[in-house]
């Protein structure tokens, strides 16, 4: 977990490098990016945004 409250996962083996980063932009809005690099020079990136439904707030 970084100082910016983002979770970064890095997976490496002899052939691939994968980095995924997950963070919340607000209470119900999550962002996720991933980067995949292969030794043959191929790279792939993805971006996801996810909105989760929150229960209604109780009336005061």
N, CA, C and O atoms as CSV, one atom per row, in Angstrom:
chain,resi,resn,atom,element,x,y,z
A,1,UNK,N,N,0.854,-1.162,0.000
A,1,UNK,CA,C,0.000,0.000,0.000
A,1,UNK,C,C,0.902,1.226,0.000
A,1,UNK,O,O,1.774,1.362,0.858
A,2,UNK,N,N,0.691,2.112,-0.957
A,2,UNK,CA,C,1.525,3.301,-1.069
A,2,UNK,C,C,1.011,4.449,-0.221
A,2,UNK,O,O,-0.067,4.375,0.367
A,3,UNK,N,N,1.802,5.510,-0.170
A,3,UNK,CA,C,1.406,6.706,0.574
A,3,UNK,C,C,0.128,7.323,0.015
A,3,UNK,O,O,-0.601,8.008,0.732
A,4,UNK,N,N,-0.141,7.081,-1.268
A,4,UNK,CA,C,-1.345,7.616,-1.905
A,4,UNK,C,C,-2.556,6.700,-1.720
A,4,UNK,O,O,-3.588,6.900,-2.361
A,5,UNK,N,N,-2.437,5.700,-0.850
A,5,UNK,CA,C,-3.500,4.742,-0.537
A,5,UNK,C,C,-3.880,3.854,-1.727
A,5,UNK,O,O,-4.997,3.340,-1.782
A,6,UNK,N,N,-2.972,3.676,-2.663
A,6,UNK,CA,C,-3.197,2.773,-3.788
A,6,UNK,C,C,-2.460,1.457,-3.517
A,6,UNK,O,O,-1.337,1.451,-3.012
A,7,UNK,N,N,-3.103,0.364,-3.857
A,7,UNK,CA,C,-2.499,-0.952,-3.724
A,7,UNK,C,C,-1.841,-1.307,-5.057
A,7,UNK,O,O,-2.500,-1.294,-6.097
A,8,UNK,N,N,-0.558,-1.620,-5.029
A,8,UNK,CA,C,0.159,-2.007,-6.238
A,8,UNK,C,C,0.646,-3.433,-6.080
A,8,UNK,O,O,1.357,-3.753,-5.127
A,9,UNK,N,N,0.263,-4.291,-7.017
A,9,UNK,CA,C,0.688,-5.690,-7.026
A,9,UNK,C,C,1.626,-5.899,-8.201
A,9,UNK,O,O,1.318,-5.498,-9.323
A,10,UNK,N,N,2.772,-6.526,-7.951
A,10,UNK,CA,C,3.732,-6.813,-9.011
A,10,UNK,C,C,4.021,-8.307,-8.997
A,10,UNK,O,O,4.403,-8.868,-7.970
A,11,UNK,N,N,3.837,-8.941,-10.140
A,11,UNK,CA,C,4.109,-10.363,-10.306
A,11,UNK,C,C,5.131,-10.521,-11.420
A,11,UNK,O,O,4.962,-9.979,-12.513
A,12,UNK,N,N,6.185,-11.264,-11.138
A,12,UNK,CA,C,7.226,-11.491,-12.140
A,12,UNK,C,C,7.595,-12.964,-12.163
A,12,UNK,O,O,7.622,-13.626,-11.126
A,13,UNK,N,N,7.879,-13.467,-13.355
A,13,UNK,CA,C,8.492,-14.774,-13.502
A,13,UNK,C,C,9.530,-14.670,-14.616
A,13,UNK,O,O,9.892,-13.560,-15.007
A,14,UNK,N,N,10.005,-15.768,-15.124
A,14,UNK,CA,C,11.059,-15.730,-16.146
A,14,UNK,C,C,10.595,-15.161,-17.472
A,14,UNK,O,O,11.417,-14.765,-18.299
A,15,UNK,N,N,9.292,-15.114,-17.685
A,15,UNK,CA,C,8.805,-14.679,-18.993
A,15,UNK,C,C,7.931,-13.433,-18.985
A,15,UNK,O,O,7.840,-12.753,-20.007
A,16,UNK,N,N,7.294,-13.116,-17.881
A,16,UNK,CA,C,6.339,-12.004,-17.880
A,16,UNK,C,C,6.513,-11.099,-16.664
A,16,UNK,O,O,7.031,-11.508,-15.625
A,17,UNK,N,N,6.065,-9.857,-16.828
A,17,UNK,CA,C,6.005,-8.874,-15.757
A,17,UNK,C,C,4.590,-8.327,-15.749
A,17,UNK,O,O,4.102,-7.853,-16.775
A,18,UNK,N,N,3.927,-8.387,-14.607
A,18,UNK,CA,C,2.558,-7.893,-14.485
A,18,UNK,C,C,2.509,-6.935,-13.301
A,18,UNK,O,O,2.969,-7.255,-12.205
A,19,UNK,N,N,1.943,-5.757,-13.541
A,19,UNK,CA,C,1.776,-4.771,-12.475
A,19,UNK,C,C,0.329,-4.316,-12.485
A,19,UNK,O,O,-0.193,-3.893,-13.517
A,20,UNK,N,N,-0.314,-4.406,-11.330
A,20,UNK,CA,C,-1.703,-3.964,-11.216
A,20,UNK,C,C,-1.796,-2.966,-10.074
A,20,UNK,O,O,-1.201,-3.155,-9.014
A,21,UNK,N,N,-2.555,-1.898,-10.308
A,21,UNK,CA,C,-2.697,-0.828,-9.318
A,21,UNK,C,C,-4.186,-0.595,-9.099
A,21,UNK,O,O,-4.946,-0.458,-10.058
A,22,UNK,N,N,-4.605,-0.550,-7.826
A,22,UNK,CA,C,-6.012,-0.411,-7.464
A,22,UNK,C,C,-6.143,0.714,-6.440
A,22,UNK,O,O,-5.392,0.767,-5.467
A,23,UNK,N,N,-7.108,1.618,-6.668
A,23,UNK,CA,C,-7.330,2.694,-5.705
A,23,UNK,C,C,-8.761,3.196,-5.823
A,23,UNK,O,O,-9.429,2.985,-6.835
A,24,UNK,N,N,-9.222,3.869,-4.762
A,24,UNK,CA,C,-10.563,4.450,-4.737
A,24,UNK,C,C,-10.465,5.941,-4.998
A,24,UNK,O,O,-9.723,6.651,-4.319
A,25,UNK,N,N,-11.219,6.416,-5.986
A,25,UNK,CA,C,-11.291,7.851,-6.268
A,25,UNK,C,C,-12.306,8.513,-5.332
A,25,UNK,O,O,-12.199,9.702,-5.034
A,26,UNK,N,N,-13.291,7.735,-4.872
A,26,UNK,CA,C,-14.266,8.180,-3.873
A,26,UNK,C,C,-14.783,6.931,-3.166
A,26,UNK,O,O,-14.307,5.828,-3.438
A,27,UNK,N,N,-15.742,7.086,-2.271
A,27,UNK,CA,C,-16.241,5.942,-1.502
A,27,UNK,C,C,-16.794,4.817,-2.372
A,27,UNK,O,O,-16.690,3.647,-2.005
A,28,UNK,N,N,-17.370,5.151,-3.497
A,28,UNK,CA,C,-17.991,4.121,-4.328
A,28,UNK,C,C,-17.412,4.047,-5.753
A,28,UNK,O,O,-18.023,3.432,-6.627
A,29,UNK,N,N,-16.271,4.648,-5.992
A,29,UNK,CA,C,-15.682,4.683,-7.336
A,29,UNK,C,C,-14.253,4.152,-7.276
A,29,UNK,O,O,-13.354,4.819,-6.764
A,30,UNK,N,N,-14.052,2.943,-7.807
A,30,UNK,CA,C,-12.742,2.293,-7.768
A,30,UNK,C,C,-12.107,2.308,-9.153
A,30,UNK,O,O,-12.782,2.090,-10.159
A,31,UNK,N,N,-10.813,2.565,-9.193
A,31,UNK,CA,C,-10.052,2.576,-10.437
A,31,UNK,C,C,-8.997,1.475,-10.378
A,31,UNK,O,O,-8.452,1.173,-9.316
A,32,UNK,N,N,-8.721,0.882,-11.540
A,32,UNK,CA,C,-7.732,-0.193,-11.595
A,32,UNK,C,C,-7.020,-0.137,-12.934
A,32,UNK,O,O,-7.654,-0.002,-13.980
A,33,UNK,N,N,-5.719,-0.239,-12.896
A,33,UNK,CA,C,-4.927,-0.310,-14.121
A,33,UNK,C,C,-4.044,-1.548,-14.054
A,33,UNK,O,O,-3.687,-2.013,-12.972
A,34,UNK,N,N,-3.698,-2.072,-15.219
A,34,UNK,CA,C,-2.750,-3.181,-15.252
A,34,UNK,C,C,-1.824,-3.014,-16.446
A,34,UNK,O,O,-2.189,-2.447,-17.476
A,35,UNK,N,N,-0.620,-3.525,-16.271
A,35,UNK,CA,C,0.410,-3.495,-17.304
A,35,UNK,C,C,1.017,-4.883,-17.380
A,35,UNK,O,O,1.423,-5.442,-16.362
A,36,UNK,N,N,1.081,-5.444,-18.580
A,36,UNK,CA,C,1.684,-6.754,-18.805
A,36,UNK,C,C,2.788,-6.576,-19.835
A,36,UNK,O,O,2.553,-6.046,-20.921
A,37,UNK,N,N,4.006,-7.025,-19.489
A,37,UNK,CA,C,5.135,-6.955,-20.412
A,37,UNK,C,C,5.686,-8.351,-20.636
A,37,UNK,O,O,5.881,-9.116,-19.691
A,38,UNK,N,N,5.935,-8.674,-21.901
A,38,UNK,CA,C,6.532,-9.958,-22.275
A,38,UNK,C,C,7.955,-9.735,-22.768
A,38,UNK,O,O,8.276,-8.643,-23.237
A,39,UNK,N,N,8.808,-10.738,-22.674
A,39,UNK,CA,C,10.199,-10.567,-23.104
A,39,UNK,C,C,10.349,-10.316,-24.611
A,39,UNK,O,O,11.387,-9.820,-25.050
A,40,UNK,N,N,9.334,-10.649,-25.398
A,40,UNK,CA,C,9.406,-10.419,-26.844
A,40,UNK,C,C,9.086,-8.966,-27.218
A,40,UNK,O,O,9.019,-8.630,-28.400
A,41,UNK,N,N,8.887,-8.104,-26.209
A,41,UNK,CA,C,8.616,-6.694,-26.467
A,41,UNK,C,C,7.142,-6.335,-26.475
A,41,UNK,O,O,6.794,-5.159,-26.575
A,42,UNK,N,N,6.268,-7.330,-26.370
A,42,UNK,CA,C,4.829,-7.087,-26.359
A,42,UNK,C,C,4.413,-6.515,-25.010
A,42,UNK,O,O,4.815,-7.031,-23.968
A,43,UNK,N,N,3.614,-5.458,-25.020
A,43,UNK,CA,C,3.066,-4.860,-23.803
A,43,UNK,C,C,1.565,-4.680,-23.977
A,43,UNK,O,O,1.075,-4.402,-25.071
A,44,UNK,N,N,0.854,-4.845,-22.875
A,44,UNK,CA,C,-0.597,-4.643,-22.891
A,44,UNK,C,C,-0.966,-3.856,-21.640
A,44,UNK,O,O,-0.490,-4.162,-20.547
A,45,UNK,N,N,-1.811,-2.850,-21.800
A,45,UNK,CA,C,-2.304,-2.087,-20.657
A,45,UNK,C,C,-3.828,-2.123,-20.656
A,45,UNK,O,O,-4.464,-2.210,-21.707
A,46,UNK,N,N,-4.396,-2.055,-19.466
A,46,UNK,CA,C,-5.847,-1.996,-19.332
A,46,UNK,C,C,-6.208,-0.983,-18.257
A,46,UNK,O,O,-5.421,-0.698,-17.355
A,47,UNK,N,N,-7.412,-0.447,-18.375
A,47,UNK,CA,C,-7.932,0.499,-17.398
A,47,UNK,C,C,-9.369,0.105,-17.096
A,47,UNK,O,O,-10.157,-0.145,-18.009
A,48,UNK,N,N,-9.705,0.052,-15.821
A,48,UNK,CA,C,-11.054,-0.285,-15.396
A,48,UNK,C,C,-11.558,0.786,-14.446
A,48,UNK,O,O,-10.790,1.313,-13.641
A,49,UNK,N,N,-12.821,1.108,-14.529
A,49,UNK,CA,C,-13.471,1.947,-13.519
A,49,UNK,C,C,-14.719,1.191,-13.079
A,49,UNK,O,O,-15.469,0.662,-13.899
A,50,UNK,N,N,-14.918,1.155,-11.790
A,50,UNK,CA,C,-16.022,0.384,-11.228
A,50,UNK,C,C,-16.785,1.247,-10.224
A,50,UNK,O,O,-16.186,1.888,-9.360
A,51,UNK,N,N,-18.094,1.257,-10.346
A,51,UNK,CA,C,-18.941,1.984,-9.413
A,51,UNK,C,C,-19.732,0.951,-8.624
A,51,UNK,O,O,-20.393,0.086,-9.199
A,52,UNK,N,N,-19.657,1.052,-7.305
A,52,UNK,CA,C,-20.432,0.118,-6.501
A,52,UNK,C,C,-21.631,0.833,-5.903
A,52,UNK,O,O,-21.571,2.011,-5.550
A,53,UNK,N,N,-22.708,0.094,-5.801
A,53,UNK,CA,C,-23.948,0.647,-5.267
A,53,UNK,C,C,-23.858,0.658,-3.746
A,53,UNK,O,O,-23.640,-0.382,-3.123
A,54,UNK,N,N,-24.026,1.827,-3.156
A,54,UNK,CA,C,-24.014,1.964,-1.720
A,54,UNK,C,C,-25.420,1.981,-1.176
A,54,UNK,O,O,-26.329,2.470,-1.848
A,55,UNK,N,N,-25.634,1.461,0.030
A,55,UNK,CA,C,-26.988,1.519,0.611
A,55,UNK,C,C,-27.365,2.974,0.897
A,55,UNK,O,O,-26.487,3.798,1.152
A,56,UNK,N,N,-28.645,3.295,0.857
A,56,UNK,CA,C,-29.068,4.671,1.134
A,56,UNK,C,C,-28.677,5.075,2.562
A,56,UNK,O,O,-28.702,4.260,3.485
A,57,UNK,N,N,-28.323,6.329,2.714
A,57,UNK,CA,C,-27.979,6.840,4.048
A,57,UNK,C,C,-29.248,6.996,4.872
A,57,UNK,O,O,-30.305,7.364,4.360
A,58,UNK,N,N,-29.115,6.706,6.165
A,58,UNK,CA,C,-30.244,6.852,7.089
A,58,UNK,C,C,-30.594,8.331,7.267
A,58,UNK,O,O,-29.705,9.179,7.345
A,59,UNK,N,N,-31.864,8.628,7.330
A,59,UNK,CA,C,-32.298,10.010,7.583
A,59,UNK,C,C,-31.994,10.368,9.042
A,59,UNK,O,O,-32.198,9.559,9.947
A,60,UNK,N,N,-31.506,11.586,9.250
A,60,UNK,CA,C,-31.139,12.000,10.621
A,60,UNK,C,C,-32.333,12.400,11.436
A,60,UNK,O,O,-32.189,12.770,12.601
